[in-house]
Amino acid sequence: MNKHINIHFTSLTDSITNSYSQVFFSKSKLFAFLIIIVTFFDFYAGLSGLIAVLTSNLAAFSIGFNRQNIRNGFYGFNSLLVALGLGMYYEFNAEFILVLLFASLFTLLVSVMLEGVIGKYGLPYLSIPFLFGIWLVLLAAREYTSLEISQRGVYTLNEMYALGGKSLVDLHEWLYSLPFPDIVVLYFRSLGAIFFQYHLFPGIIIAIGVLIYSRQAFLLSILGFASAWIFYLSIGADINALSYSYIGFNFILTAIAIGGFFVIPSKWSYLWVILLTPLTSFLITSTSGMFAASQLSIYSLPFNLVVLMFLYILKFRERHYRKPEAVTIQHFSPEMNFYTKDNYRRRFDENVSINLTLPFWGEWTVTQAHEGEHTHKKDYKHAWDFEITDEDGIYHSGSGLETEDFYCFNKPALAPADGWVDEILDGVEDNAIGEVNLDQNWGNTIVIKHTEKIYTKLSHLKKDSFKVEKGDFVKRGDVLALCGNSGRSPRPHLHFQVQADPYIGSPTIDYPFAFYIIREHKGIALESYSRPLKNDNVSNIEKNDSLQDAFHFVPGQKIQFRVIAGNMEDESVIRLCVKIDPYNNTYIHEESGNSKAWFRTEAGMMYFTHFEGDKKSFLYLLFLGLYRTVSGYYQELKVHDEFTLSMISSKAGMILQDFIAPFYTFLHATYELEYLKLEDELSGSKIEMQSVARVRSGKRVKKTFEFRFTIDKGNITRIHIKARNSNIEATWEEPDF
């Protein structure tokens, strides 16, 4: 019972604080606290805002709207802005509270309605509900005789004295005595005007809040406002137009939205902030004239129109998707949007929708790669031919005059990923060595559909060797047929290609294999999202049973460690559970710290994708130490990867990097794993491995985490961790929960 009460209370408090910070697209609690302070510079306006946020969020919970949206503040921030505007304009009395309650409910309903209407186009509703709410109430209130126009704001110093005494008045006068340039004063006032506070001090507090929340947002706010200032000076416009209701905040919000929140921060997003400044200016001037007849302010109308227009037109691009690049997964921080996307590009191939593995067992050699010497030309250039060779690079035994002499003949051809058998062509005779069948070029062929626009085709298969039928669903690694010598094939080999269409003979597309092992003269290496070259000796990851069991985490699995940190007296039991979220993503959960580490397991790989929670938790260390593992034992193999900077670097150490992230990255967080020894070669069960996570600034190592793991009989039996100048020992136990 108490647990449910705590959950509901936490959800409500989160919905309140996020309703404040969400005005700046943030979920920062500290920023929200600063904004709350600013709103209470006028006590009754601040109280009105708090009442509106509570009303909207409680109504949203009661009606049954999406809980996560409520908790994120999506349904509260527009009501907050409406209440602040009305609270500054009218006297606070019983009649006003009644109007405020229904204005908040109306704004909530408009928010949800626009979420459906605009949301179906993948667009945010921004502060449009605020505009509807405040305009309609202000127009209607002209007929409400019980509402009284507020006299607050006329005697500013008297009100400041009442709020904070002589010290606040002295601070106010000292700030105005400072030799700030006009552009700086107007910038601060424009920031404060977002919350209907037109003094210098509130704007400075908001600027500090923006800086704490996001260095990129702070830079963008300056860029947007400075661009407007320069534009007004350049065209000879009245610079005082920016001080009319300090409407210049439109430039600030537009810059943050376009420069780093809805678009990945980059030189292109910064350029568009500058290019969109004149458009925002046109809208400010033109709409101000249009609304003057109704004696209404345009408020944030230009910001809404420019941002929605820009985000919508980005959806119609046919190329240059990164100039700029729209955010697909929102992290509520321009820096996080950048770091996460940058890390994803380094670790994976963002154009890959499904991971493909090599279509065979064992090690094969690439005898013809992309843009080959004999075939694989023009529309068919993105393809591979694979054969098996011996240690001397020979493709056959004996004389090599018979198809059966070739090592790859009769070997299984495998499904490279899950999918449906879309087409089969069988019945083509296998050629004698040296002969080709130009009439039936592809020979016996199978086409597998994996997802829309991703098909794989395997050709030159052996006649009557198919193990599946058209329409069958196949899993990765299932045997499809046997390698043959049919079609345009002078000797046995396996032709493989990826195509966007289901037809035999369709053009190829450039698509990589997700993970594979390559053997070179220097040793072996793990390739990720790569394309084998001619003469490469390649194989899928050959799984070791003990490693496979140790790293193949499945939903419902429970894991327990006894952890000793520092000395024998500092001992604890860590209980972990593997779970699955509503989006079918698997993660490990540590209840003691309420931490979560998301991961994926496929094709002989286990790799973590994201961590949330306490960075002092044991799960966080496990996340760092097992960031990417290979479920096969390779003595010479070193696995390399990179962390998202925010996952491992301290906030203090990231400050400078945050400012220049879209233009230059000098911090790097790297991961390296290697296998040390296999003690029981017969059973392959006991394995020692080590990994290290580092943060580097140039060549200088700033932070290091070192790990050593013992794997035995399918369990991680022992872990030694050296981190933060301390040693931690963890031993596996049978779960007791």
For each residue, the residues with C-beta under 8 A, 3 or more apart:
1: 4 5
2: 5 6
3: 6 7
4: 1 7 8
5: 1 2 8 9
6: 2 3 9 10
7: 3 4 10 11
8: 4 5 11 12
9: 5 6 12 13
10: 6 7 13 14
11: 7 8 14 15 61 67 70 71
12: 8 9 15 16 57 58 61
13: 9 10 16 17
14: 10 11 17 18 71 72 73
15: 11 12 18 19 53 57 60 70 71 72 73 75 76
16: 12 13 19 20 50 53 54 57 73 76
17: 13 14 20 21 29 32 33 36 73
18: 14 15 21 22 27 32 71 72 73 76 77
19: 15 16 22 53 56 57 73 75 76 77 79 80
20: 16 17 23 31 32 35 36 39 53 73 77 80
21: 17 18 24 26 27 28 29 31 32 35 73 213
22: 18 19 25 26 27 72 73 74 76 77
23: 20 35 77 80 81 127 194 195
24: 21 31 209 210 213 217 253 256
25: 22 217 256 257 261 332
26: 21 22 31 32 213 214 217 332 333
27: 18 21 22 72 73 332
28: 21 31 32 209 212 213
29: 17 21 32 33
30: 33 34 209 212 213
31: 20 21 24 26 28 34 35 209 210 212 213
32: 17 18 20 21 26 28 29 35 36
33: 17 29 30 36 37
34: 30 31 37 38 205 206 208 209 212
35: 20 21 23 31 32 38 39 195 206 209
36: 17 20 32 33 39 40 46 50
37: 33 34 40 41 205
38: 34 35 41 192 195 197 202 205 206
39: 20 35 36 42 45 46 49 50 80 84 195 197
40: 36 37 43 45 46 47
41: 37 38 45 46 163 197 199 201 202
42: 39 45 46 87 88 152 153 159 196 197
43: 40 46 47 163
44: 47 48 87 92 150 152
45: 39 40 41 42 48 49 83 84 87 88 196
46: 36 39 40 41 42 43 49 50 84 87
47: 40 43 44 50 51 87 92
48: 44 45 51 52 83 84 86 87 92 96 100
49: 39 45 46 52 53 80 83 84 87
50: 16 36 39 46 47 53 54
51: 47 48 54 55 83 97 100 101 104
52: 48 49 55 56 76 79 80 82 83 100 103 104 107
53: 15 16 19 20 49 50 56 57 76 79 80 83
54: 16 50 51 57 58
55: 51 52 58 59 79 100 101 104 105 108
56: 19 52 53 59 60 75 76 79 104 105 107 108
57: 12 15 16 19 53 54 60 61 70 75 76
58: 12 54 55 61 62
59: 55 56 62 63 104 105 108
60: 15 56 57 63 65 69 70 75 76 108 112
61: 11 12 57 58 64 65 67 70
62: 58 59
63: 59 60
64: 61
65: 60 61 69 70 75 112
66: 69 70
67: 11 61 70 71
68: 71 72
69: 60 65 66 72 74 75 115
70: 11 15 57 60 61 65 66 67 73 74 75 76
71: 11 14 15 18 67 68
72: 14 15 18 22 27 68 69
73: 14 15 16 17 18 19 20 21 22 27 70 76 77
74: 22 69 70 77 111 115
75: 15 19 56 57 60 65 69 70 78 79 108 111 112
76: 15 16 18 19 22 52 53 56 57 60 70 73 79 80
77: 18 19 20 22 23 73 74 80 81 127
78: 75 81 82 107 108 110 111 127 128 129 130 133
79: 19 52 53 55 56 75 76 82 83 103 104 107 108 129 130 133
80: 19 20 23 39 49 52 53 76 77 83 84
81: 23 77 78 84 85 127 130 134 195
82: 52 78 79 85 86 103 104 107 130 133 134 137
83: 45 48 49 51 52 53 79 80 86 87 100 103 104
84: 39 45 46 48 49 80 81 87 88 195 196
85: 81 82 88 89 134 196 299
86: 48 82 83 89 90 96 99 100 103 134 137 138
87: 42 44 45 46 47 48 49 83 84 90 92 100 196
88: 42 45 84 85 150 152 153 196
89: 85 86 138 149 150
90: 86 87 96 141 147 148 149 150
91: 96 147 148 149 150 151
92: 44 47 48 87 96 97 150
93: 96 97 146 148
94: 97 98
95: 98 99 144 146 147
96: 48 86 90 91 92 93 99 100 147
97: 51 92 93 94 100 101
98: 94 95 101 102
99: 86 95 96 102 103 137 141 144 147
100: 48 51 52 55 83 86 87 96 97 103 104
101: 51 55 97 98 104 105
102: 98 99 105 106
103: 52 79 82 83 86 99 100 106 107 133 137
104: 51 52 55 56 59 79 82 83 100 101 107 108
105: 55 56 59 101 102 108 109
106: 102 103 109 110 132 133 136 137
107: 52 56 78 79 82 103 104 110 111 129 130 132 133
108: 55 56 59 60 75 78 79 104 105 111 112 129
109: 105 106 112 113
110: 78 106 107 113 114 128 129 132 133
111: 74 75 78 107 108 114 115 125 129
112: 60 65 75 108 109 115 116
113: 109 110 116 117
114: 110 111 117 118 119 125 128 129
115: 69 74 111 112 118 119 125
116: 112 113 119 120
117: 113 114 120
118: 114 115 121 123 124 125 128 308
119: 114 115 116 122 123 124 125
120: 116 117
121: 118 312 315
122: 119 315
123: 118 119 308 311 312
124: 118 119 262 308 311
125: 111 114 115 118 119 128 129
126: 257 300 303 304 307 308
127: 23 77 78 81 130 131 299 300 303 304
128: 78 110 114 118 125 131 132 304
129: 78 79 107 108 110 111 114 125 132 133
130: 78 79 81 82 107 127 133 134 299 300
131: 127 128 134 135 299 300 301 304
132: 106 107 110 128 129 135 136
133: 78 79 82 103 106 107 110 129 130 136 137
134: 81 82 85 86 130 131 137 138 299
135: 131 132 138 139 296
136: 106 132 133 139 140
137: 82 86 99 103 106 133 134 140 141
138: 86 89 134 135 141 142 296
139: 135 136 142 294 296
140: 136 137 143 144
141: 90 99 137 138 144 147
142: 138 139
143: 140
144: 95 99 140 141 147
145:
146: 93 95
147: 90 91 95 96 99 141 144
148: 90 91 93
149: 89 90 91
150: 44 88 89 90 91 92 153
151: 91 154
152: 42 44 88 159
153: 42 88 150 156 159 198
154: 151
155: 158 159
156: 153 159 160 199
157: 160 161 169 172
158: 155 161 162
159: 42 152 153 155 156 162 163
160: 156 157 163 164 168 169 172
161: 157 158 164 165 166 168 169
162: 158 159
163: 41 43 159 160 168
164: 160 161 167 168 169 171
165: 161 168 169
166: 161 169 170
167: 164 170 171
168: 160 161 163 164 165 171 172
169: 157 160 161 164 165 166 172 173
170: 166 167 173 174
171: 164 167 168 174 175 201
172: 157 160 168 169 175 176 199 200 201
173: 169 170 176 177
174: 170 171 177 178
175: 171 172 178 200 201 204
176: 172 173 200
177: 173 174
178: 174 175
179:
180: 184 185 188
181: 184 185
182: 185 186 239
183: 186 187 225 226 229
184: 180 181 187 188
185: 180 181 182 188 189 200
186: 182 183 189 190 225 229 242 243 246 248
187: 183 184 190 191 203 207 221 222 225 248 252
188: 180 184 185 191 192 200 203 204 206 207
189: 185 186 192 193 198 199 200 203 243 246
190: 186 187 193 194 203 225 242 246 247 248 249 251 252
191: 187 188 194 202 203 206 207 210 221 249 252
192: 38 188 189 195 197 198 199 200 201 202 203 206 246
193: 189 190 196 197 198 203 245 246 247 248 249
194: 23 190 191 206 249 252 253
195: 23 35 38 39 81 84 192 202 206
196: 42 45 84 85 87 88 193
197: 38 39 41 42 192 193 202 203
198: 153 189 192 193 246
199: 41 156 172 189 192 202 203
200: 172 175 176 185 188 189 192 203 204
201: 41 171 172 175 192 204 205
202: 38 41 191 192 195 197 199 205 206
203: 187 188 189 190 191 192 193 197 199 200 206 207
204: 175 188 200 201 207 208
205: 34 37 38 201 202 208 209
206: 34 35 38 188 191 192 194 195 202 203 209 210
207: 187 188 191 203 204 210 211 218 221
208: 34 204 205 211 212
209: 24 28 30 31 34 35 205 206 212 213
210: 24 31 191 206 207 213 214 217 218 221
211: 207 208 214 215 218
212: 28 30 31 34 208 209
213: 21 24 26 28 30 31 209 210 217 333
214: 26 210 211 217 218 260 333 334 335 658
215: 211 218 219 335 655 658 659
216: 219 220 259 260 265 334 335 338 658 659 661 662
217: 24 25 26 210 213 214 220 221 256 260 261 334
218: 207 210 211 214 215 221 222
219: 215 216 222 223 659
220: 216 217 223 224 255 256 259 260 265 270 273 334
221: 187 191 207 210 217 218 224 225 252 255 256
222: 187 218 219 225 226
223: 219 220 226 227 255 259 270 273 274
224: 220 221 227 228 251 252 253 254 255 256 259 273 277
225: 183 186 187 190 221 222 228 229 248 251 252 255
226: 183 222 223 229 230
227: 223 224 230 231 251 255 273 274 277
228: 224 225 231 232 242 248 251 277 280 281
229: 183 186 225 226 232 233 239 242
230: 226 227 233 234
231: 227 228 234 235 237 277 278 281
232: 228 229 235 237 238 239 241 242 281
233: 229 230 236 237 239
234: 230 231
235: 231 232
236: 233
237: 231 232 233 241 281 285
238: 232 241
239: 182 229 232 233 242 243
240: 243 244
241: 232 237 238 244 247 284 285
242: 186 190 228 229 232 239 246 247 248
243: 186 189 239 240 246 248
244: 240 241 247 288
245: 193 297 299
246: 186 189 190 192 193 198 242 243 249
247: 190 193 241 242 244 250 284 288 297 298 299 302
248: 186 187 190 193 225 228 242 243 251 252
249: 190 191 193 194 246 252 253 300 303
250: 247 253 254 280 284 300 302 303 306
251: 190 224 225 227 228 248 254 255 277 280
252: 187 190 191 194 221 224 225 248 249 255 256
253: 24 194 224 249 250 256 257 300 303 307
254: 224 250 251 257 258 273 276 280 302 303 306 307
255: 220 221 223 224 225 227 251 252 258 259 273
256: 24 25 217 220 221 224 252 253 259 260 261 334
257: 25 126 253 254 261 262 303 307
258: 254 255 261 262 263 269 272 273 276 306 307 310
259: 216 220 223 224 255 256 263 265 269 270 272 273 334
260: 214 216 217 220 256 263 264 265 269 334 335 337 338
261: 25 217 256 257 258 327 330 334 337
262: 124 257 258 307 311 326 327
263: 258 259 260 266 269 272 314 324 325 326 327
264: 260 269 322 324 325 326 327 337 338 341
265: 216 220 259 260 269 270 334 335 337 338 661 662
266: 263 269 270 322 323 324 325 338 662
267: 270 271 662 663
268: 271 272 322 323 324 325
269: 258 259 260 263 264 265 266 272 273 324 662
270: 220 223 259 265 266 267 273 274 662
271: 267 268 274 275
272: 258 259 263 268 269 275 276 310 324
273: 220 223 224 227 254 255 258 259 269 270 276 277
274: 223 227 270 271 277
275: 271 272 278 279
276: 254 258 272 273 279 280 306 310
277: 224 227 228 231 251 273 274 280 281
278: 231 275 281 282
279: 275 276 282 283 306
280: 228 250 251 254 276 277 283 284 302 303 306
281: 228 231 232 237 277 278 284 285
282: 278 279 285 286
283: 279 280 286 287 301 302 305 306
284: 241 247 250 280 281 287 288 298 302
285: 237 241 281 282 288 289
286: 282 283 289 290
287: 283 284 290 291 298 301 302
288: 244 247 284 285 291 292 298
289: 285 286 292
290: 286 287 293
291: 287 288 294 296 297 298
292: 288 289 295
293: 290
294: 139 291
295: 292
296: 135 138 139 291
297: 245 247 291
298: 247 284 287 288 291 301 302
299: 85 127 130 131 134 245 247
300: 126 127 130 131 249 250 253 303 304
301: 131 283 287 298 304 305
302: 247 250 254 280 283 284 287 298 305 306
303: 126 127 249 250 253 254 257 280 300 306 307
304: 126 127 128 131 300 301 307 308
305: 283 301 302 308 309
306: 250 254 258 276 279 280 283 302 303 309 310
307: 126 253 254 257 258 262 303 304 310 311
308: 118 123 124 126 304 305 311 312
309: 305 306 312 313
310: 258 272 276 306 307 313 314
311: 123 124 262 307 308 314 315 326
312: 121 123 308 309 315 316
313: 309 310 316
314: 263 310 311 317 324 326
315: 121 122 311 312
316: 312 313
317: 314 320 321
318:
319:
320: 317 323
321: 317 325
322: 264 266 268 325
323: 266 268 320
324: 263 264 266 268 269 272 314
325: 263 264 266 268 321 322 341
326: 262 263 264 311 314
327: 261 262 263 264 330 337 341
328:
329: 340
330: 261 327 337
331: 336 337 340
332: 25 26 27 336
333: 26 213 214 336 337
334: 214 216 217 220 256 259 260 261 265 337 338
335: 214 215 216 260 265 338 339 646 654 658 661
336: 331 332 333 339 340 646
337: 260 261 264 265 327 330 331 333 334 340 341
338: 216 260 264 265 266 334 335 341 342 661 662
339: 335 336 342 343 644 645 646 661
340: 329 331 336 337 343 344 644 646
341: 264 325 327 337 338 344 345
342: 338 339 345 346 665
343: 339 340 346 347 642 643 644 645
344: 340 341 347 348 350
345: 341 342 348 350
346: 342 343 642
347: 343 344 528 607 641 642
348: 344 345 352 528 529
349: 352 512 529
350: 344 345
351:
352: 348 349 355 511 512 514 529
353: 451 454
354: 417 450 451 454
355: 352 417 514 515 602 603
356: 416 417 450 456 498 511 512 513 514
357: 416 417 476 477 513 514 515 516 540 603
358: 364 386 414 416 513 516 538 539 540
359: 386 413 414 415 416 456 458 480 494 496
360: 364 386 411 412 413 414 483 494 540
361: 411 412 414 540
362: 388 411 539
363: 388 519 537 538 539
364: 358 360 386 387 388 408 494 537 538 539
365: 386 387 388 389 393 535 536 537 538
366: 369 384 385 386 532 533 534 535 536 538
367: 385 386 387 395 493 534 535
368: 372 373 374 375 376 383 384 385 534
369: 366 372 376 384 385 531 532 533 534 536
370: 376 381 382 383 384 510 531
371: 376 377 381
372: 368 369 375 376 377 381 383 385 534
373: 368
374: 368
375: 368 372 380 383 488
376: 368 369 370 371 372 380 381 382 383 385
377: 371 372 380 381
378: 381
379: 507 508
380: 375 376 377 383 497 507 508
381: 370 371 372 376 377 378 508
382: 370 376 497 498 508 509 510 511
383: 368 370 372 375 376 380 495 496 497 508
384: 366 368 369 370 495 496 497 532
385: 366 367 368 369 372 376 493 494 495 496
386: 358 359 360 364 365 366 367 408 493 494 496
387: 364 365 367 395 406 407 408 491 492 493 494
388: 362 363 364 365 395 406 407 408 411
389: 365 392 393 394 395 407 537
390: 393 394 397 407
391:
392: 389
393: 365 389 390
394: 389 390
395: 367 387 388 389 400 406 407 408 491
396: 400 405 406 407
397: 390 400 405 407
398: 401 402 405
399: 402 405
400: 395 396 397 405 406 433 491
401: 398 405 433
402: 398 399 405 433
403: 406 409 430 431 432 433 484 485 491 492
404: 409 410
405: 396 397 398 399 400 401 402 409
406: 387 388 395 396 400 403 409 485 491 492
407: 387 388 389 390 395 396 397 411
408: 364 386 387 388 395 411 483 492 493 494
409: 403 404 405 406 462 483 484 485 492
410: 404 462 465 482 483 484
411: 360 361 362 388 407 408 482 483
412: 360 361 479 480 481 482 483
413: 359 360 446 458 461 479 480 481 482 483 494
414: 358 359 360 361 476 477 478 479 480
415: 359 418 419 448 474 475 476 477 478 480
416: 356 357 358 359 448 456 476 496 513
417: 354 355 356 357 448 450 456 476
418: 415 450 473 474 475 476
419: 415 448 449 450 451 456 473 474
420: 448 449 471 472 473 474
421: 424 446 447 448 468 469 470 471 472 473 474 480
422: 447 448 449 455 470 502
423: 445 446 447 470 502 503 504
424: 421 445 446 447 466 468 469 470
425: 428 442 443 444 445 446 504
426: 444 463 464 466
427: 444 463 464
428: 425 437 440 443 444 463 486 487
429: 437 463 486
430: 403 462 463 484 485 486
431: 403 435 436 437 485 486 487 489 490
432: 403 435
433: 400 401 402 403 485 490 491
434: 490 491
435: 431 432 490
436: 431 487 488 489 490
437: 428 429 431 440 441 443 486 487 488 489
438: 441 488
439:
440: 428 437 443 486 487
441: 437 438 487 488 505
442: 425 445 457 459 460 487 488 495 504 505
443: 425 428 437 440 459 460 461 484 485 486 487 488 489
444: 425 426 427 428 459 460 461 462 463 465 466 481 484 486 487
445: 423 424 425 442 457 458 459 460 461 487 504
446: 413 421 423 424 425 457 458 461 466 468 480 481
447: 421 422 423 424 455 456 457 499 502 503 504
448: 415 416 417 419 420 421 422 455 456 457 458 474 480
449: 419 420 422 454 455 502
450: 354 356 417 418 419 454 455 456
451: 353 354 419 454
452:
453: 500
454: 353 354 449 450 451 498 500 511
455: 422 447 448 449 450 498 499 500 501 502 506
456: 356 359 416 417 419 447 448 450 496 497 498 499
457: 442 445 446 447 448 495 496 497 498 499 504 506
458: 359 413 445 446 448 461 480 481 494 495 496
459: 442 443 444 445 487 494 495 496
460: 442 443 444 445 483 484 485 486 487 488 489 492 493 494 495
461: 413 443 444 445 446 458 465 466 480 481 482 483 484 486 494
462: 409 410 430 444 465 481 482 483 484 485 486
463: 426 427 428 429 430 444 484 486
464: 426 427
465: 410 444 461 462 481 482 484
466: 424 426 444 446 461 469 480 481
467: 478 479 480 481
468: 421 424 446 472 474 478 480 481
469: 421 424 466 472
470: 421 422 423 424
471: 420 421
472: 420 421 468 469
473: 418 419 420 421
474: 415 418 419 420 421 448 468 478 480
475: 415 418 478
476: 357 414 415 416 417 418 602 603
477: 357 414 415
478: 414 415 467 468 474 475
479: 412 413 414 467
480: 359 412 413 414 415 421 446 448 458 461 466 467 468 474
481: 412 413 444 446 458 461 462 465 466 467 468 484
482: 410 411 412 413 461 462 465
483: 360 408 409 410 411 412 413 460 461 462 492 493 494
484: 403 409 410 430 443 444 460 461 462 463 465 481 489 492
485: 403 406 409 430 431 433 443 460 462 489 491 492 493
486: 428 429 430 431 437 440 443 444 460 461 462 463 489
487: 428 431 436 437 440 441 442 443 444 445 459 460
488: 375 436 437 438 441 442 443 460
489: 431 436 437 443 460 484 485 486 492 493 495
490: 431 433 434 435 436
491: 387 395 400 403 406 433 434 485
492: 387 403 406 408 409 460 483 484 485 489
493: 367 385 386 387 408 460 483 485 489
494: 359 360 364 385 386 387 408 413 458 459 460 461 483
495: 383 384 385 442 457 458 459 460 489
496: 359 383 384 385 386 416 456 457 458 459
497: 380 382 383 384 456 457 508
498: 356 382 454 455 456 457 508 509 510 511
499: 447 455 456 457 506 507 508 509
500: 453 454 455 506 507 509
501: 455 506 507
502: 422 423 447 449 455 506
503: 423 447 506
504: 423 425 442 445 447 457
505: 441 442
506: 455 457 499 500 501 502 503
507: 379 380 499 500 501
508: 379 380 381 382 383 497 498 499
509: 382 498 499 500
510: 370 382 498 531
511: 352 356 382 454 498
512: 349 352 356 529 530 531
513: 356 357 358 416 516 527 529 530 531 532
514: 352 355 356 357 528 529 602 603
515: 355 357 526 527 528 540 541 603 604 605
516: 357 358 513 526 527 530 532 538 539 540 541
517: 524 525 526 527 538 539 540 541 542 632 634 637
518: 524 525 526 527 532 536 537 538
519: 363 523 524 537 538 539
520: 523 524 525 537
521:
522:
523: 519 520 636 637
524: 517 518 519 520 634 636 637
525: 517 518 520 637 638
526: 515 516 517 518 541 630 637 639 640
527: 513 515 516 517 518 530 532 538
528: 347 348 514 515
529: 348 349 352 512 513 514
530: 512 513 516 527
531: 369 370 510 512 513
532: 366 369 384 513 516 518 527 536 538
533: 366 369 536
534: 366 367 368 369 372
535: 365 366 367
536: 365 366 369 518 532 533
537: 363 364 365 389 518 519 520
538: 358 363 364 365 366 516 517 518 519 527 532
539: 358 362 363 364 516 517 519 542
540: 357 358 360 361 515 516 517 603 604
541: 515 516 517 526 603 604 605 630 631 632
542: 517 539 604 632
543: 547 548 604 631 632
544: 547 548 631 632 633 684 687
545: 548 549 684 685 714
546: 549 550 683 684 685 686 687 711 712 713 714
547: 543 544 550 551 629 630 631 632 633 687 711
548: 543 544 545 551 552 604 631 714
549: 545 546 552 713 714 715
550: 546 547 711 714 715 716
551: 547 548 601 606 626 629 631
552: 548 549 601 606 631
553: 557 559 578 586 588 599 601 606
554: 557 578 586
555: 578 579 580 586
556: 577 578 579
557: 553 554 577 578
558: 575 576 577 578 735 737
559: 553 575 576 577 578 588 732 735
560: 573 574 575 576 732 733 734 735 736 737
561: 573 574 576 618 719 730 731 732 733
562: 571 572 573 574 730 731 733
563: 571 572 573 574 618 728 729 730
564: 567 568 570 571 728 729 730
565: 570 571 572 726 727 728 729
566: 570 726 727 728
567: 564 570
568: 564 571
569:
570: 564 565 566 567
571: 562 563 564 565 568
572: 562 563 565
573: 560 561 562 563 733
574: 560 561 562 563 590 592 618 619 730
575: 558 559 560 590 591 592 735 737
576: 558 559 560 561 588 589 590 619 622
577: 556 557 558 559 588 589 591
578: 553 554 555 556 557 558 559 586 587 588 589
579: 555 556 586 587 588 589
580: 555 584 585 586 587
581: 584 585 586 587 598
582:
583:
584: 580 581
585: 580 581 598
586: 553 554 555 578 579 580 581 598 599 600 601
587: 578 579 580 581 596 597 598 599
588: 553 559 576 577 578 579 596 597 599 619 622
589: 576 577 578 579 595 596 619
590: 574 575 576 593 594 595 596 613 617 618 619
591: 575 577 594
592: 574 575 617
593: 590 613 614 616 617 618 619
594: 590 591 613 614
595: 589 590 611 612 613 614 617 619 620
596: 587 588 589 590 611 612 613 619
597: 587 588 608 610 611 619 620 622 623
598: 581 585 586 587 608 609 610 611
599: 553 586 587 588 606 607 608 609
600: 586 605 606 607 609
601: 551 552 553 586 605 606
602: 355 476 514 605
603: 355 357 476 514 515 540 541
604: 515 540 541 542 543 548 630 631 632
605: 515 541 600 601 602 628 629 630 631
606: 551 552 553 599 600 601 626 628 629 631
607: 347 599 600 627 628 629 641
608: 597 598 599 611 623 626 627 628
609: 598 599 600
610: 597 598
611: 595 596 597 598 608 615 619 620 623 647
612: 595 596
613: 590 593 594 595 596 617 619 620
614: 593 594 595 617 620
615: 611 620
616: 593 620
617: 590 592 593 595 613 614 620 621
618: 561 563 574 590 593 621 622 728 730
619: 574 576 588 589 590 593 595 596 597 611 613 622 623
620: 595 597 611 613 614 615 616 617 623 624
621: 617 618 624 625 705 707 721 723 728
622: 576 588 597 618 619 625 626 719
623: 597 608 611 619 620 626 627
624: 620 621 627 643 648 671 693 705 707
625: 621 622 691 693 705 707 709 719 721
626: 551 606 608 622 623 629 691 707 709
627: 607 608 623 624 641 643 671 673 691 693
628: 605 606 607 608 639 641 671 673
629: 547 551 605 606 607 626 639 673
630: 526 541 547 604 605 634 637 639 673
631: 541 543 544 547 548 551 552 604 605 606
632: 517 541 542 543 544 547 604
633: 544 547 675 678 684 687
634: 517 524 630 637 675
635: 675 677 678
636: 523 524
637: 517 523 524 525 526 630 634 674 675
638: 525 672 673 674
639: 526 628 629 630 671 672 673 674
640: 526 670 671 672
641: 347 607 627 628 670 671 672
642: 343 346 347 668 669 670 671
643: 343 624 627 647 648 669 670 671 693
644: 339 340 343 647 648 669
645: 339 343 648 649 654 657 665 667 668 669
646: 335 336 339 340 649 654
647: 611 643 644 669
648: 624 643 644 645 669 693 695 703 705
649: 645 646 653 654 657 667 669 695 702 703
650: 653 654 703
651: 654 655
652: 655
653: 649 650 657 667 695 702 703
654: 335 645 646 649 650 651 657 658 667
655: 215 651 652 658 659
656: 659 660
657: 645 649 653 654 660 661 665 666 667
658: 214 215 216 335 654 655 661
659: 215 216 219 655 656
660: 656 657 663 664 666
661: 216 265 335 338 339 657 658 664 665
662: 216 265 266 267 269 270 338
663: 267 660
664: 660 661
665: 342 645 657 661 668
666: 657 660 697 698
667: 645 649 653 654 657 695 696 697 702
668: 642 645 665 695 696
669: 642 643 644 645 647 648 649 693 694 695 696
670: 640 641 642 643 693 694 696
671: 624 627 628 639 640 641 642 643 691 692 693 694
672: 638 639 640 641 691 692
673: 627 628 629 630 638 639 689 690 691
674: 637 638 639 689 690 691
675: 633 634 635 637 678 687 688 689
676: 688 689 690
677: 635 687 688
678: 633 635 675 681 684 686 687
679: 686 687 688
680: 683 684 685 686
681: 678 684
682:
683: 546 680 686
684: 544 545 546 633 678 680 681 687
685: 545 546 680 711 712 713 714
686: 546 678 679 680 683 710 711 712 713
687: 544 546 547 633 675 677 678 679 684 710 711 712
688: 675 676 677 679 708 709 710 711
689: 673 674 675 676 708 709 711
690: 673 674 676 706 707 708 709
691: 625 626 627 671 672 673 674 706 707 709
692: 671 672 704 705 706 707
693: 624 625 627 643 648 669 670 671 704 705 707
694: 669 670 671 701 703 704 705
695: 648 649 653 667 668 669 701 702 703 704
696: 667 668 669 670 699 700 701 702
697: 666 667 700 702
698: 666
699: 696
700: 696 697
701: 694 695 696 704
702: 649 653 667 695 696 697
703: 648 649 650 653 694 695
704: 692 693 694 695 701 723
705: 621 624 625 648 692 693 694 721 722 723
706: 690 691 692 721 722 723
707: 621 624 625 626 690 691 692 693 719 720 721 722
708: 688 689 690 719 720
709: 625 626 688 689 690 691 716 718 719
710: 686 687 688 716 717 718 719
711: 546 547 550 685 686 687 688 689 714 715 716 717
712: 546 685 686 687 715 717
713: 546 549 685 686 717
714: 545 546 548 549 550 685 711
715: 549 550 711 712 732
716: 550 709 710 711 719 732
717: 710 711 712 713 731 732
718: 709 710 729 730 731 732
719: 561 622 625 707 708 709 710 716 728 729 730 731
720: 707 708 727 728 729 730
721: 621 625 705 706 707 727 728 729 730
722: 705 706 707 726 727 728
723: 621 704 705 706 726 728
724:
725:
726: 565 566 722 723
727: 565 566 720 721 722
728: 563 564 565 566 618 621 719 720 721 722 723
729: 563 564 565 718 719 720 721
730: 561 562 563 564 574 618 718 719 720 721
731: 561 562 717 718 719
732: 559 560 561 715 716 717 718
733: 560 561 562 573 736
734: 560
735: 558 559 560 575
736: 560 733
737: 558 560 575
